[in-house]
Amino acid sequence: MTALGRQLVVKAAKLFDLAVMSFSFGLAAVVVAHQTATVSFADFLAVRVKVRNFVLFAGFLLVWNIIFRLFRLYDSRRLSGQRDEVLDIVKATTLGIGSICIAAFLFRLEMVTPLFVLALWFISSATLVSSRLVARSLLSQVRVRGRNLREMVIVGTNPRALLFARKIQAKPILGYRILGFVDQEWEGTEEFRKGGYPLASDFERFPFLLRERVVDEVVLALPMKSLYLQASRVAALCEEQGIIVRLLPNFFNLTLARSKAEEFEDTSVVTLCPNPAETWQHLTKRILDFAISLVSIIILAPLFLLTAPLIKLTSPGPLFFIQERVGLNKRRFRLYKFRTMVANAEQRQKEIGHLNESSGPVFKIKNDPRITRVGKFLRKTSIDELPQLFNVLKGNMSLVGPRPLPVRDYEGFRQDWQRRRFSVRPGMTCLWQINGRSSIPFERWMELDMEYIDQWSLWMDFKILAKTIPAVLKGAGAA
């Protein structure tokens, strides 16, 4: 599951939990109304509409949400046991009920009787535990069928690493696929090979493994005393490229990654996440991406219909230029643009390679001879980029994010810290577009991408979108 998908699930879980709390509150009131004469159910319905009671109930919902977040019930629990989650739910509901008892004492809420408290605790706990167990079961079935998988590399071939691998493989419901192990030759290597596990690379080749393969997580299981330098280098390489690191059990003093302790059966695992923690803003970002791209496609449909014949009538070849680009975590996707060059433009690139005006691995020429007459206008006005709204709608891209690069440009990267730009979803516009686009050097472009990743907020996206419009109208840096 992608980060976005997980955020959607988390938000749905939060809304469901609040609905359960409301339902449990009402049902407990019904139970009390039929078992005691202290407060009738009719009286309960009558007092609910009072402003004070409405505010108190809203406060209960807020406290309920805060408590569940404190118990990390909305964090990813792939490596957490079912028993631990059930216990955390019971603890959270107990603490939540305790807050209601305190409020009842302070505000003299007559309906909060011992029977009401017991009913509320039982109903909410039972409902929440049952729902989480059902959710776990459904996710397990999805993962067993080969969906929602995460690609894992284990660094180390010692018994501790092998034990962890066996535990992971024994639980396909967790949704992990082990790509292989990374280690140097040592006295235990022969014994490791007898187990039939693949040795993906040694320490020297490890950077190439990260560049060439899809890797979601790296587990460090090296002996820290003897191989600290190698382990530190592995962690730093992963941090550079935005890849999650799990440690067994030590962690490093990295500059960007945030650590989070987790438990998998009887093994402590520390997760190092190099990007800002996901929040409600990420969910809002995806919702806005979907909504804005959908509305924009509908509104711009006449412009699409006008552009299509202009391209077809002035230059032979397809209407769209479809190219494989490198996206989130180096997963590749097909990017859509209106064609602005001659049909065989990619084949002719080697012929004019000496004319490249851009630094770094990217290829940019201000007056590219392959661009058609209509293409110049489409590029100047950025109309050629509009079909990427379909990529945003599909989830391959976002409205705002580092620009997706062609595979050729990606393979020309020479510094691994620049690859961290692929740890977030690529976008149609970013800081690069509003700061000169093709007129700025490649190194500065990468620095702006890192700045965006490290300082990201929803408000930052709004500002970039607002500044993109005048930048496009001016045609600044377009090539």
C-alpha positions in Angstrom: 0.0 0.0 0.0 1.3 3.5 -0.9 1.7 6.2 1.7 -1.4 7.8 0.3 -3.4 4.6 0.6 -2.3 4.2 4.2 -3.3 7.7 5.0 -6.8 7.1 3.6 -7.1 4.0 5.7 -5.9 5.9 8.8 -8.4 8.7 8.3 -11.2 6.1 7.7 -10.2 4.4 11.0 -10.3 7.7 12.9 -13.8 8.5 11.6 -14.9 5.0 12.3 -13.6 5.1 15.9 -15.4 8.4 16.5 -18.6 6.9 15.1 -18.2 3.9 17.4 -17.7 6.2 20.4 -20.9 8.1 19.5 -22.8 4.8 18.9 -21.6 3.3 22.2 -22.5 6.5 24.0 -26.0 6.4 22.7 -26.5 2.7 23.2 -25.2 2.9 26.8 -27.7 5.7 27.4 -30.5 3.4 26.1 -29.3 0.6 28.4 -29.3 2.9 31.4 -32.6 4.4 30.6 -34.3 1.0 30.7 -32.5 -0.2 33.8 -32.7 2.8 36.2 -35.1 5.5 37.0 -32.4 8.1 37.7 -32.6 9.6 34.2 -35.2 8.5 31.6 -34.2 8.0 28.0 -36.7 10.8 27.0 -34.9 13.2 29.4 -31.6 12.1 27.9 -32.8 13.0 24.4 -34.1 16.3 25.7 -30.8 17.5 27.3 -28.6 16.5 24.3 -29.6 19.6 22.4 -28.3 22.0 25.0 -25.2 23.9 24.0 -23.3 22.8 27.1 -23.9 19.1 26.5 -23.1 19.5 22.8 -19.8 21.1 23.7 -19.0 18.4 26.3 -19.8 15.6 23.8 -17.5 17.3 21.2 -14.8 17.4 23.9 -15.3 13.7 24.5 -14.7 13.0 20.8 -11.6 15.1 20.8 -10.2 13.5 23.9 -11.1 10.0 22.5 -9.1 10.8 19.3 -6.1 12.1 21.2 -6.0 9.1 23.5 -6.0 6.7 20.6 -3.2 8.6 18.9 -1.2 8.5 22.1 -1.5 4.7 22.1 -0.3 4.8 18.4 -3.4 3.0 17.3 -3.3 4.8 13.9 0.4 3.9 13.2 1.3 1.1 10.8 1.2 -2.1 12.8 2.6 -4.6 10.2 5.2 -5.8 12.7 3.0 -5.6 15.8 1.2 -8.6 17.2 -2.6 -8.9 17.3 -2.5 -9.3 21.1 -0.6 -6.0 21.6 -3.1 -4.1 19.5 -6.1 -5.5 21.4 -4.4 -4.6 24.7 -3.7 -1.1 23.5 -7.4 -0.7 22.4 -8.6 -1.8 25.8 -6.2 0.6 27.5 -7.3 3.4 25.3 -11.0 2.9 25.8 -10.4 2.5 29.6 -8.6 5.8 29.7 -11.2 7.4 27.5 -14.0 6.3 29.8 -12.0 7.6 32.7 -12.0 11.1 31.1 -15.8 10.9 30.9 -16.0 10.0 34.6 -13.9 13.1 35.4 -16.1 15.3 33.3 -19.2 13.8 34.9 -17.8 14.7 38.3 -16.8 18.3 37.3 -20.0 19.1 35.4 -22.5 17.0 37.5 -23.6 14.8 34.6 -26.4 12.7 36.3 -26.7 10.2 33.4 -23.0 9.0 33.9 -23.9 6.2 36.4 -21.7 3.2 37.1 -24.0 1.1 34.9 -23.6 3.7 32.1 -19.8 3.6 32.5 -19.7 -0.2 32.4 -22.0 -0.4 29.3 -20.0 2.3 27.5 -16.7 0.6 28.2 -17.9 -2.9 27.1 -19.7 -1.7 24.0 -16.9 0.5 22.7 -14.1 -1.9 23.6 -15.9 -4.9 22.0 -16.8 -3.0 18.8 -13.4 -1.5 18.3 -11.5 -4.8 19.0 -13.8 -6.7 16.6 -13.4 -4.1 13.9 -9.6 -4.0 14.1 -9.5 -7.8 14.0 -11.7 -7.9 10.9 -9.5 -5.2 9.3 -6.4 -7.3 10.1 -8.0 -10.3 8.6 -8.9 -8.5 5.4 -5.4 -7.0 5.0 -3.9 -10.4 5.6 -5.9 -11.9 2.8 -4.9 -9.1 0.5 -1.2 -9.5 1.3 -1.2 -13.3 1.0 -2.5 -12.9 -2.6 0.5 -10.8 -3.5 -1.0 -7.3 -3.1 0.1 -4.5 -0.8 3.7 -5.9 -0.6 6.8 -4.1 0.6 10.2 -5.0 -0.8 12.8 -5.6 1.9 16.6 -5.9 1.9 18.4 -7.3 5.0 21.9 -6.1 5.7 23.8 -8.8 7.5 24.1 -12.6 7.2 24.6 -13.5 10.8 22.2 -15.8 12.8 20.2 -12.8 14.1 19.6 -11.6 10.5 18.5 -15.1 9.4 16.2 -15.5 12.4 14.5 -12.2 11.5 14.2 -13.3 7.9 12.6 -16.6 8.9 10.1 -14.8 11.1 9.2 -12.5 8.3 8.8 -15.3 5.8 6.8 -17.3 8.3 4.2 -14.6 8.3 3.2 -13.8 4.6 0.2 -11.9 6.1 2.6 -9.1 6.9 3.1 -8.4 3.2 6.9 -8.3 3.0 9.1 -9.8 0.2 12.8 -10.2 1.0 14.8 -9.2 -2.1 18.0 -10.5 -0.6 20.9 -10.0 1.9 23.8 -7.6 1.9 27.1 -8.5 3.5 30.9 -9.0 3.0 32.6 -12.4 3.0 33.2 -13.7 6.5 33.6 -17.1 8.2 29.9 -17.6 8.4 29.2 -16.9 4.7 29.4 -20.5 3.7 26.9 -21.5 6.3 24.6 -18.7 5.1 24.8 -19.9 1.5 23.7 -23.4 2.6 20.4 -21.9 3.8 19.5 -21.0 0.2 19.1 -17.3 0.8 20.1 -14.9 -2.0 23.1 -12.6 -1.4 22.0 -9.5 -3.3 25.3 -7.6 -3.0 28.3 -6.8 -0.8 28.9 -3.4 0.9 30.7 -2.0 -2.1 27.9 -2.8 -4.5 25.1 -1.8 -2.1 24.7 1.7 -3.6 24.1 0.2 -7.0 21.5 -2.1 -5.5 19.6 0.9 -4.2 19.8 2.6 -7.5 18.7 -0.3 -9.6 16.1 -2.1 -7.6 12.8 -1.1 -6.0 13.5 -1.1 -2.2 10.9 0.0 0.3 12.7 -0.9 3.5 16.2 -2.0 4.6 16.8 -3.9 7.8 20.2 -3.5 9.5 21.2 -6.6 11.4 25.0 -6.1 11.5 27.2 -6.5 14.6 27.6 -2.8 15.5 30.9 -3.1 17.4 32.8 -4.7 14.5 30.9 -3.3 11.5 29.8 0.1 12.8 31.3 2.0 9.8 29.7 -0.3 7.2 26.3 -0.1 9.0 26.5 3.7 9.4 27.3 4.0 5.7 24.3 1.8 4.7 22.0 3.9 6.9 23.4 7.1 5.4 22.9 5.8 1.9 19.3 4.9 2.7 18.7 8.3 4.3 20.0 10.0 1.2 17.6 8.2 -1.0 14.6 8.4 1.3 14.4 4.7 2.1 13.0 3.4 5.4 15.6 1.7 7.7 14.8 -0.7 10.5 17.5 -1.5 13.0 18.0 -4.6 15.1 18.1 -2.9 17.6 20.6 0.0 17.5 20.1 3.3 15.7 22.4 6.0 14.4 22.6 9.7 14.9 21.4 10.7 11.4 20.5 14.3 10.5 17.2 13.8 8.8 15.7 10.4 9.7 13.2 10.2 12.6 13.3 7.1 14.7 10.3 5.1 15.9 10.5 2.0 18.1 8.3 -1.0 17.3 7.9 -4.6 18.4 7.7 -7.6 16.2 7.0 -10.7 18.3 9.9 -10.6 20.8 12.2 -8.5 18.6 12.7 -4.8 19.1 12.8 -2.8 15.8 13.7 0.9 15.4 12.4 2.5 12.2 14.3 5.5 10.7 12.0 7.5 8.4 13.9 10.2 6.5 10.8 12.3 5.5 8.4 14.3 7.7 5.9 12.2 9.5 2.6 11.7 7.6 -0.3 13.8 8.9 -3.8 14.8 7.9 -2.1 17.3 5.5 -1.0 14.4 3.3 -4.5 13.1 3.1 -5.8 16.5 2.3 -3.1 16.9 -0.4 -4.2 13.7 -2.2 -7.9 14.7 -1.9 -7.2 18.1 -3.4 -5.0 16.5 -6.1 -7.8 14.3 -7.2 -10.5 16.9 -7.0 -8.6 19.7 -8.7 -7.2 17.5 -11.5 -10.7 16.1 -12.2 -12.3 19.6 -12.3 -9.4 21.0 -14.3 -9.7 18.2 -16.9 -13.4 19.0 -17.3 -12.9 22.7 -17.6 -9.9 22.4 -19.9 -11.6 19.8 -22.2 -12.3 22.5 -24.9 -8.6 23.5 -24.9 -7.6 19.8 -25.2 -9.9 19.5 -28.2 -8.5 22.7 -29.8 -4.9 21.6 -29.2 -5.3 18.1 -30.7 -5.9 19.1 -34.3 -3.2 21.8 -34.2 -0.6 19.1 -33.3 -1.9 16.6 -35.9 -2.2 19.0 -38.7 1.2 20.6 -38.3 3.4 17.6 -37.7 3.0 13.9 -38.5 3.0 11.6 -35.5 1.0 10.8 -32.4 -1.0 13.4 -30.5 0.6 12.6 -27.1 4.2 12.1 -26.1 4.2 9.2 -23.6 7.5 8.6 -21.8 8.6 6.3 -18.9 9.5 8.4 -15.9 10.9 7.7 -12.5 8.4 8.3 -9.7 7.8 7.5 -6.0 10.6 5.3 -4.6 11.9 4.9 -8.1 8.8 3.1 -9.4 8.3 3.9 -13.0 5.2 5.2 -14.7 4.1 6.5 -18.1 3.9 10.3 -18.2 1.6 12.0 -20.6 2.3 15.3 -22.5 1.1 16.8 -25.7 3.8 16.1 -28.4 5.8 19.2 -29.1 8.7 17.6 -31.1 9.0 15.7 -34.3 8.0 12.0 -34.0 11.5 10.6 -33.9 12.8 13.2 -31.3 14.2 10.7 -28.8 16.1 8.8 -31.5 17.7 12.1 -32.7 18.8 13.2 -29.2 22.3 11.5 -29.6 22.9 13.6 -32.7 22.5 16.9 -30.9 23.9 15.8 -27.5 26.8 18.2 -27.9 24.3 21.1 -27.9 23.1 20.4 -24.4 22.9 23.7 -22.3 22.1 22.1 -19.0 24.5 21.0 -16.3 24.1 17.6 -14.7 22.4 14.6 -16.4 19.4 16.4 -17.7 19.1 17.4 -21.4 17.9 20.9 -22.2 18.3 23.1 -25.3 16.7 26.5 -25.5 16.2 26.4 -29.3 15.9 22.7 -29.7 15.7 21.9 -33.5 13.4 19.0 -32.9 10.6 21.3 -31.6 7.7 21.9 -34.0 6.2 25.4 -34.6 3.1 24.6 -32.6 5.3 22.9 -30.1 7.2 26.1 -29.3 3.9 27.8 -28.4 2.7 24.8 -26.3 6.0 24.8 -24.4 6.0 28.6 -23.9 2.5 28.5 -22.4 3.0 25.1 -20.7 -0.1 23.7 -22.4 2.0 20.6 -23.3 2.1 19.8 -19.6 -1.7 19.7 -19.1 -2.2 16.0 -19.9 -0.2 15.3 -16.7 -3.5 16.1 -14.9 -4.4 12.5 -15.9 -1.3 11.3 -14.1 -2.3 13.3 -11.0 -5.8 11.8 -11.2 -4.3 8.3 -11.4 -2.0 8.9 -8.4 1.3 8.7 -10.3 1.9 12.4 -9.6 0.8 15.2 -7.4 0.0 18.8 -8.4 3.1 19.9 -6.4 6.2 17.9 -6.0 9.7 17.4 -7.6 9.5 17.0 -11.3 9.5 13.4 -12.6 12.7 12.7 -14.6 13.2 10.5 -17.6 15.0 7.2 -16.9 18.0 8.5 -18.9 18.4 11.5 -16.6 18.0 9.4 -13.5 20.7 7.0 -14.6 23.0 10.0 -15.0 22.8 10.9 -11.3 26.2 11.0 -9.7 25.4 12.0 -6.1 23.1 9.8 -4.0 21.8 12.6 -1.8 20.0 13.9 -4.9 18.0 10.6 -5.1 16.1 11.5 -2.0 13.8 13.5 -4.3 12.3 10.2 -5.3 11.1 9.5 -1.8 8.0 11.7 -2.4 5.4 11.7 -5.1 6.6 13.7 -8.2 4.5 16.8 -9.2 3.6 19.1 -12.1 5.2 22.1 -10.4 7.6 22.7 -7.5 10.1 25.3 -6.4 12.1 24.8 -9.5 9.3 26.0 -11.7 8.8 29.2 -9.9 12.5 30.0 -9.6 13.5 30.1 -13.2 12.9 26.5 -14.5 15.5 25.7 -17.2 17.5 28.8 -16.5 18.8 27.5 -13.1 21.7 24.9 -12.9 20.9 21.3 -12.1 22.7 21.4 -8.7 20.4 24.3 -7.6 17.4 22.4 -8.9 18.2 19.4 -6.7 18.8 21.7 -3.7 15.3 23.3 -4.2 13.8 19.8 -4.3 15.5 18.9 -1.0 14.2 22.2 0.4 10.7 21.3 -0.6 10.9 17.8 1.0 12.3 19.1 4.3 10.0 22.1 4.7 6.8 20.7 3.1 3.4 21.8 4.3 0.0 22.1 2.7 0.4 25.9 2.9 3.6 25.6 1.0 1.8 23.7 -1.8 -0.8 26.5 -2.0 1.9 29.2 -2.3 3.8 27.2 -5.0 0.5 26.8 -7.0 -0.3 30.5 -6.7 3.2 31.5 -7.9 3.2 28.9 -10.7 0.3 30.7 -12.6 2.2 34.0 -13.1 5.4 32.1 -13.9 3.6 30.2 -16.6 2.0 33.3 -18.0 5.4 35.0 -18.2 6.9 31.9 -19.8 10.0 32.3 -17.5 12.6 29.7 -18.1 10.5 27.6 -20.4 12.4 25.4 -22.8 
